[in-house]
């Protein structure tokens, strides 16, 4: 009879160790998954920051273009140029004395849309309003 009770205790110890191992494995996998999502969140914030920097550089590019040709109008598909690891697309330029410039900057998976107002009467050209939109 003693022999059977020791076998039962052995099975209980084995079952307990399996359950504890599975619980620890689940906890480790859950921590790794949350760490992965945290890294993705940080990476997306970094991409958004790079996209915003690119959009402001794109505004400077538009100022250079307008300084050379005040009557510049982008094509129907927009004027695209690769810069700073992303793509600057000038979608429209409207107005005469005060031009409203609409552009988008794409960096990896993030897009930053920007609208800027440029005073063409000032020397040098001045941007006096910049609005970002998602």
Secondary structure, DSSP 8 states (H G I E B T S, - for coil): -HHHHHHHHHHHHHHHHHHHHHHHHHHHHHHHHHHHHHHHHHHHHHHHHHHHHHHHHHHHHHHHHHHH-TT----TT-EEEEETTEEEEEEEEE-SSEEEEEEEEEETTEEEEEEEEEETTSSS-EEEEEEEE-
